[in-house]
Amino acid sequence: MLMGEAKEGDLLQGTLDMLILKTLARGAKHGYAIAEWICASSDDILRVEEGALYPALHRLELKGLLEAEWGVSENNRRARFYRLTRAGRKALATDTKRWSRLSIAIARVMGSA
């Protein structure tokens, strides 16, 4: 996708996993709550569609970065709750450092004449 075609709220490629890990660093959540937290904490700019969220959760679980168990949500519905594993916390720390370096570099380029 060309940058000009991106819509506000679209995630940069590769950032969804990091955002999920960051969300779960605050505690276990079910899928809908993860999407809602990302949206709310970004002042409603970032939106995570179900079609992207659940495959990402499954992928992170297969990598051993998340664990999941069934529970009951706030509205009394059966839901899968995800939480970080030790490997997930380590991956989040690595991703955070990488993102920080990348965002600083992009800001430098965008700020240059």
Backbone as numpy.savetxt, mean C-alpha at the origin, in Angstrom:
# Nx Ny Nz CAx CAy CAz Cx Cy Cz
1.76 3.49 -19.55 0.92 4.66 -19.55 1.81 5.89 -19.55
1.52 6.82 -20.41 2.25 8.08 -20.45 1.82 8.94 -19.28
2.75 9.76 -18.80 2.46 10.59 -17.64 1.25 11.48 -17.89
1.09 12.00 -19.09 -0.04 12.87 -19.39 -1.36 12.15 -19.32
-1.35 10.82 -19.42 -2.59 10.05 -19.37 -2.98 9.65 -17.95
-2.07 9.84 -17.00 -2.36 9.46 -15.62 -3.43 10.38 -15.04
-4.31 9.78 -14.24 -5.35 10.55 -13.56 -4.92 10.76 -12.11
-5.40 11.85 -11.53 -5.12 12.06 -10.11 -5.65 10.86 -9.35
-4.86 10.36 -8.43 -5.27 9.18 -7.67 -4.63 7.90 -8.17
-4.09 7.92 -9.40 -3.39 6.74 -9.90 -2.11 6.55 -9.10
-1.77 5.31 -8.81 -0.55 5.02 -8.07 0.59 4.80 -9.04
1.78 5.24 -8.64 2.96 4.94 -9.43 3.21 3.45 -9.39
3.70 2.91 -10.49 3.97 1.49 -10.54 4.93 1.11 -9.41
4.60 0.05 -8.70 5.46 -0.44 -7.63 5.21 0.17 -6.27
4.30 1.13 -6.14 4.08 1.76 -4.84 2.98 1.10 -4.02
2.10 0.36 -4.65 0.97 -0.22 -3.91 1.44 -1.15 -2.81
2.39 -2.02 -3.10 2.88 -2.95 -2.07 3.42 -2.18 -0.87
4.21 -1.14 -1.14 4.78 -0.34 -0.05 3.68 0.33 0.77
2.66 0.85 0.11 1.56 1.51 0.83 0.77 0.51 1.68
0.59 -0.69 1.18 -0.08 -1.73 1.96 0.74 -2.08 3.19
2.04 -2.28 3.00 2.91 -2.61 4.13 2.88 -1.49 5.17
2.93 -0.25 4.71 2.90 0.89 5.64 1.59 0.92 6.42
0.49 0.68 5.72 -0.81 0.66 6.38 -0.86 -0.40 7.47
-0.35 -1.58 7.17 -0.41 -2.69 8.12 0.62 -2.56 9.24
1.58 -1.66 9.09 2.53 -1.41 10.19 1.78 -0.81 11.38
0.61 -0.24 11.12 -0.22 0.36 12.18 -1.10 -0.69 12.87
-1.14 -1.91 12.35 -1.95 -2.96 12.94 -2.73 -3.71 11.87
-3.29 -4.85 12.26 -4.02 -5.70 11.32 -5.27 -4.99 10.80
-5.54 -5.21 9.51 -6.73 -4.62 8.89 -7.24 -5.56 7.81
-8.53 -5.43 7.50 -9.08 -6.18 6.37 -8.92 -5.32 5.12
-9.14 -5.93 3.96 -8.88 -5.26 2.69 -9.54 -3.91 2.54
-10.82 -3.83 2.80 -11.54 -2.56 2.64 -10.94 -1.48 3.55
-10.59 -1.85 4.78 -10.00 -0.89 5.72 -8.63 -0.42 5.23
-7.88 -1.30 4.58 -6.58 -0.91 4.02 -6.78 0.16 2.95
-7.70 -0.11 2.02 -7.98 0.85 0.94 -8.47 2.18 1.51
-9.33 2.13 2.51 -9.87 3.34 3.12 -8.78 4.14 3.83
-7.87 3.45 4.53 -6.81 4.15 5.25 -5.87 4.86 4.28
-5.52 4.18 3.18 -4.65 4.80 2.18 -5.33 6.04 1.60
-6.58 5.94 1.28 -7.33 7.07 0.73 -7.40 8.21 1.74
-7.79 7.92 2.95 -7.94 8.95 3.98 -6.61 9.60 4.34
-5.56 8.81 4.48 -4.28 9.37 4.89 -3.60 10.15 3.76
-4.09 10.00 2.53 -3.56 10.78 1.40 -4.48 11.96 1.08
-5.36 12.31 2.00 -6.33 13.38 1.78 -7.19 13.11 0.55
-7.61 11.87 0.41 -8.49 11.42 -0.68 -7.88 11.57 -2.07
-6.56 11.55 -2.17 -5.91 11.63 -3.48 -5.62 10.24 -4.04
-5.13 9.34 -3.20 -4.82 7.99 -3.65 -6.01 7.06 -3.43
-6.40 6.38 -4.48 -7.51 5.43 -4.39 -7.01 4.06 -4.84
-7.33 3.05 -4.07 -6.91 1.69 -4.40 -8.15 0.90 -4.79
-8.18 0.47 -6.02 -9.31 -0.32 -6.52 -9.18 -1.77 -6.06
-10.32 -2.42 -5.85 -10.32 -3.83 -5.43 -9.54 -4.70 -6.39
-9.62 -4.39 -7.68 -8.94 -5.19 -8.70 -7.43 -5.14 -8.60
-6.90 -4.15 -7.91 -5.46 -4.06 -7.67 -5.12 -4.50 -6.25
-6.00 -4.18 -5.29 -5.70 -4.45 -3.89 -5.60 -5.94 -3.57
-6.61 -6.70 -3.93 -6.62 -8.11 -3.50 -5.54 -8.96 -4.17
-5.22 -8.74 -5.44 -4.06 -9.46 -5.99 -2.76 -9.06 -5.28
-2.62 -7.79 -4.91 -1.42 -7.34 -4.20 -1.34 -8.00 -2.82
-2.45 -8.06 -2.11 -2.46 -8.72 -0.80 -2.08 -10.19 -0.93
-2.62 -10.84 -1.93 -2.30 -12.25 -2.16 -0.81 -12.42 -2.49
-0.29 -11.56 -3.34 1.13 -11.61 -3.72 2.02 -11.40 -2.49
1.69 -10.42 -1.65 2.48 -10.16 -0.45 2.41 -11.31 0.53
1.26 -11.95 0.59 1.11 -13.12 1.47 1.97 -14.27 0.96
1.97 -14.50 -0.35 2.79 -15.57 -0.94 4.28 -15.32 -0.73
4.68 -14.06 -0.70 6.08 -13.70 -0.46 6.46 -13.82 1.02
5.48 -14.06 1.89 5.75 -14.18 3.31 5.83 -12.84 4.02
5.36 -11.77 3.38 5.41 -10.45 3.99 4.17 -10.14 4.83
3.10 -10.89 4.58 1.84 -10.75 5.32 1.36 -12.11 5.78
0.58 -12.10 6.83 -0.19 -13.26 7.26 -1.64 -12.83 7.32
-2.53 -13.77 7.10 -3.95 -13.43 7.11 -4.73 -14.45 7.91
-5.80 -13.98 8.54 -6.72 -14.88 9.23 -8.12 -14.29 9.14
-9.09 -15.17 9.21 -10.48 -14.74 9.13 -10.93 -14.17 10.47
-11.75 -13.15 10.38 -12.30 -12.51 11.56 -13.60 -11.81 11.19
-14.08 -10.98 12.10 -15.33 -10.25 11.89 -15.01 -8.76 11.84
-15.50 -8.09 10.81 -15.25 -6.66 10.63 -16.13 -5.83 11.55
-15.93 -4.51 11.50 -16.69 -3.58 12.34 -18.19 -3.68 12.08
-18.56 -4.01 10.85 -19.99 -4.10 10.51 -20.50 -5.54 10.56
-19.81 -6.36 11.36 -20.24 -7.74 11.63 -20.21 -8.66 10.41
-19.31 -8.40 9.49 -19.17 -9.27 8.32 -17.87 -10.05 8.43
-17.89 -11.24 7.89 -16.69 -12.07 7.86 -15.69 -11.43 6.91
-14.45 -11.28 7.37 -13.42 -10.64 6.55 -12.06 -11.24 6.87
-11.17 -11.15 5.90 -9.79 -11.59 6.11 -8.98 -10.42 6.63
-8.33 -10.61 7.74 -7.50 -9.58 8.35 -6.04 -9.89 8.07
-5.33 -8.90 7.61 -3.92 -9.05 7.23 -3.05 -8.35 8.25
-1.87 -8.93 8.50 -0.90 -8.29 9.38 0.50 -8.57 8.85
1.42 -7.67 9.19 2.80 -7.81 8.75 3.50 -8.95 9.46
4.38 -9.60 8.75 5.29 -10.56 9.35 6.61 -9.83 9.64
7.54 -10.50 10.26 8.87 -9.91 10.49 9.50 -9.55 9.14
9.36 -10.44 8.16 9.90 -10.15 6.82 9.20 -8.94 6.20
7.91 -8.77 6.48 7.17 -7.62 5.98 7.69 -6.32 6.56
8.02 -6.34 7.85 8.56 -5.14 8.49 9.93 -4.78 7.89
10.72 -5.80 7.63 12.03 -5.58 7.03 11.88 -5.01 5.61
10.95 -5.58 4.84 10.70 -5.10 3.47 10.21 -3.66 3.50
9.36 -3.31 4.46 8.87 -1.94 4.58 10.02 -0.98 4.86
10.93 -1.35 5.73 12.08 -0.49 6.03 12.92 -0.26 4.78
13.16 -1.32 4.02 13.93 -1.21 2.78 13.20 -0.34 1.76
11.90 -0.59 1.58 11.10 0.19 0.64 11.05 1.66 1.02
10.96 1.95 2.31 10.89 3.33 2.78 12.18 4.08 2.45
13.32 3.44 2.66 14.60 4.07 2.33 14.70 4.30 0.82
14.33 3.31 0.05 14.39 3.41 -1.41 13.46 4.53 -1.90
12.25 4.59 -1.37 11.28 5.61 -1.77 11.79 7.01 -1.42
12.39 7.15 -0.25 12.91 8.44 0.17 13.99 8.93 -0.80
14.92 8.06 -1.15 15.98 8.44 -2.09 15.38 8.79 -3.46
14.43 7.99 -3.93 13.82 8.21 -5.23 13.04 9.52 -5.26
12.24 9.78 -4.23 11.43 11.00 -4.23 12.31 12.25 -4.14
13.42 12.20 -3.42 14.35 13.32 -3.36 14.97 13.55 -4.73
15.36 12.47 -5.40 15.97 12.59 -6.73 14.98 13.18 -7.73
13.74 12.74 -7.70 12.73 13.27 -8.62 12.48 14.74 -8.33
12.40 15.11 -7.05 12.19 16.51 -6.69 13.33 17.38 -7.20
14.55 16.87 -7.13 15.71 17.62 -7.65 15.57 17.85 -9.15
15.22 16.80 -9.87 15.08 16.92 -11.32 13.96 17.89 -11.67
12.82 17.76 -11.00 11.68 18.61 -11.29 11.93 20.06 -10.89
12.80 20.29 -9.92 13.10 21.64 -9.47 14.22 22.32 -10.24
14.90 21.56 -11.09 16.00 22.15 -11.87 15.47 22.92 -13.05
16.27 23.88 -13.48 15.85 24.77 -14.59 15.84 24.08 -15.94
